[in-house]
Amino acid sequence: MSSSRPPVHRVGICAKPRSAPAQAAARELAEWLASRGVEVLRDDTLGAGGQERRALAEKADLLVVLGGDGTLLSVAREVGSRAVPILGVNLGTLGFLAEFAPSEERDVLGRVLSGDYTTVTRMRLLVRALRGGRELFRSNALNDAVLARTDLSRMIDLEAEADGVPVTTYHGDGLIVATPTGSTAYTLSAGGPILMPGARVFVLTPICPHELAQRPLVLADTTKLAITVHPRDGGAHLTVDGQLGLALEAGDRIEIAASEHPALFIASPFRSRFDVLRTKLGWGAGA
């Protein structure tokens, strides 16, 4: 967690596309910020005058994301290399990432504008797909990268190396490579561990492994991971943050490492990460 408090003069507003509540919330927020002398920038989901999110991140001192976790994942992936803080307001359902409620928005923004805030650094993964040495795909991932069989294929074999050293060949439906942020997403459902956001690690979680001894594996964030894809029948697919995808062929190589450019999130002054986990996962609900 960082206590650095750079001044906030320009705020970029990003909203969930095609969402009337998010559009209305964005208009109200823009008026509120402007009344306090803050320059407001809008993303291109908000009509005329909006900018692409990458361009917005280059100019803004703060990004406010209005939507659910999916919207926030998209913004965090698109901001590029600049470490602009992100504040997520949950207009969706779960809200693991967009953890501020609409009722808390003005309070926390008032604190941020006055310099009373801290940030949490969250690892992003740099994911590259290569075929015959040629790069086909490159993206940041805030949550995870998933290698999986297609709907009509049999199980796949995924040959994993860490820093050039063979790890194992995973046999099954696929493999999830998740950040600490993503540890409460798909990988949790597949039996992976919960990692705290500041942990300097990422986790490999096999999906329905053929060998029961193939369990989740936690690696240091300095590890350079490479996975070679060997579908037995049919094909395979790479998915990043559940939003971007690429069809894979036999022999394709996926290279994954911690990005040099993590994401920054405004830390909640209202609740700890354990509060979030208890609330969202229902810990102790039956006690």
N, C-alpha and C positions, 0 to 999 in steps of 0.2 A: 504494500500500500504506500502511496506517495502523498506527502503533505504539501507538494509544490502547488502554488496558487497563482498561475499567470492571470493577468487581467482578461476579462471577457467583455469585448466590445461588439463582436459580431456573432450572432447565433444563427445557425442553419437549422431549418425545420424540415424533417423528412417524415412523410406520412405513408401509411399503408395504401397501396394503389386501389382505386375503385371502392374505397370505403367511405361512405357518407359520414359516419361519426368521426373518422380520422380527419377528413377534410374540414369538417366544422370545427373540430378541436384545434386544427392548425390555424384557421382564421382567427379564432379567439386568442390563441397564444400569440400570434403575430401582433395583434392589436395591443395586448398587454405588454409585450416587450417594447414595442415602439413607444408606448406611453412613458416608458422608463429610459428613453434615450438610447435604446439598443438598436443597432442596425440589424435588420432581419433579412436573411437569405432563405430562399425556398428551393426544394428539389423539384425535379421536372414532373413529379406526380401531382403537383399543385397548380397546373395550368400555365398560362402565359407568364413569361419572365422567370420560370423555374430553370434550374441548372442541373446538369448531371451530378450525381452524388460525389464522384471523385473530384470534380471541379469545386463543389461546395466545400469539401473537406480541406482543400488547399487554401480556402479563404476564411473559413469560420474559426472562431476560438472555441466554440462548443457546438455539438450537434445534438438536437433533441429529436428523438424518434418516437412517433406516435403510431402505435399498432401493437402487434404481438411479438412473440419471440422470432417468428419467421421474418418479419420486417426488420428487426434489429440484426439478425444474422446477415441479411442481405446488405444492410448499411455497413456493418463491421467488415464485411468482405470487400466492399467496394471503396473504402476510404483510402486505400493505397498505403504509402509509406509514412504519411504524416500522422503523428500521434495526437490527434485532436480528441479531446474527451467526448464521450457519448453518454447521454442521459436517456434512458428508456422509460417511456410512460406506457403502461400496459392497458391497451384497449382490447386485448384478446382474452384468452381463457386462462392458461397456466401461469405464464409470467415468471419463468425462472430467470430470464435475462432482463426483460423489460419489467423490473421489479417495483417501480414506483406506481402507485395508484393515481388515477386522475385527481383525486382529492388532495394528493400530496404535491402535485406539480408546482403550484405557485410558491409554496413554502420552500421547497428544495431549490427552485430557480432563484428565489430571493436570496437564499444563502450563497448560491454559486456566484451571483452577480456582486455580492458584497465580499467575495473572497473566502467565505467560510465553507470550505469543502475539501474533501480528499478524493484521490483517484485510486482505482484498483487496476493493476496491469494484468491483462489476460493474454496468454499465449495464443498465437495463431500458427497454423501449420502452412508451410509452402508445399503444395502438391503439384507434381509434374508427371505427365504421362509421355513416355517415349516409345517409338516404334522404329526399330532398326537404327537407333541413335538419333532419330529426328523427333523433336519435341512437338507433340500434338496438342497438348493442353497444359495450362498453368493457372493456378488459382490459389488464393489464400483460403484457409478454412478456420473458422472460429470454433466450430463444434467438432466436426469429424470428416474423415474420408472413408468411404465404404466401398469395398471390392466384393461383389456378389455375383452369383450365377444369375442368368436370365430366367424368366418364368418357365421356359420349356426345356432348359438344359438340366443335365445331371449335376452332381456336385463338382466343384472345381478344385484344382490344386494350386496353392499359392506359395511359391518358394521365397522365403524371407531371409534377408541379410541385414545385419546391423554393423555399420562401419566396415563393410566388406567381409564380415565373418558370417558364415551360415548360421542361422538360428534354427529353423525347422521348415518343413513343408506342411502347410495347413491343408487338410483335406476336409471339405464340408461345404456349407452353403456360402461361406464368404468370411470376410475379416473386416473388423471395424478398427480404425486408428483414430483415437479420440484425444482431445486436449482435456485438461482439468475442467474447463467450462463445459465441454461436451460429455463429461463423465456422467451427468444426470440425464442424458438423452438416450439415444438408441443403445449405446453400450451398456447402460444400466439395465435395460430390459433383457439384454443378452447375458447378464451375469457379471458384468464388469464392476470394479470398485468405484466408490464415490471419492473424487479427489477435490481438495480445496483449490479455489481459483489461483492462488499464488504458488502452488506446487510447481517445481521446475522439472516436470516429467510429462510423458504421455503414455497412453495405454493401448495395447493390442488385444482385442477381444474377438476370439473366433465365433462365428455364427454356426450353430448346430454342428460342431466338429465331429468327424467320424471317430477320432480317438478321444476318449473321455479325459485322457491325461493332458490334452492340449487346453490349458486354462489361460485366463487373462495374464498378460505379461506387461509390467510397468518398466519403461525405459527412461533414462535420463534425457533431458531436453537437448543435450549435445549430440545425441545419436543421429546418424544419417541412416535412414531406413530405405531399403530397396526391396520391392516385391515383383517377382516375375510371374506372369499369369499363364496358367496351363489349363484351359477348359477341357474337360473330358468329352463333352458332347454339347452342341449348341454354342452358347457364347457366355460372355461375362460383361459386367458393367461397373464403371466407376461413378460414384456419386459424392459430391462435396456439399456438406451442410444440408443435405436433402433437397438441394435446389438446382445444382448444376450437375450435368452428367455427360458421360462419354462411353460409347460402346467399345469394348476391348476385344482384341484378338489374341490368339496363342502367341506367346513370346513377348507381348507388350511388357514394358518395365515401368513400374510406378515408383517414383522417388519422393520420399516424404521427410521433411526436417522442420524443426522449429523455425518460423520466420524470424528474420532480423527486425521485423517491424510488428511488435505486439499491438493489441488494441487497448485503449484506456477507457475505463468506465467510471462515471461518478459513483462513489460509494454512498450507500444509504446511511443517513444519520438516524434512521428510525428503527432499523432492525439489523441483526447480525446475519451472517450466512447460515448459521445454525437455525435461526428463526425462520429463514426462508425454507430450509430443508424440512423443518418440522411442519410448517404450514402446507407446503406444496406436496409433500410425500405422506402426510398424515401420521408422522411419527408420534407414538403415544396416544393415538386417538382412541384406542380400545382400552386404555388403562382406567 
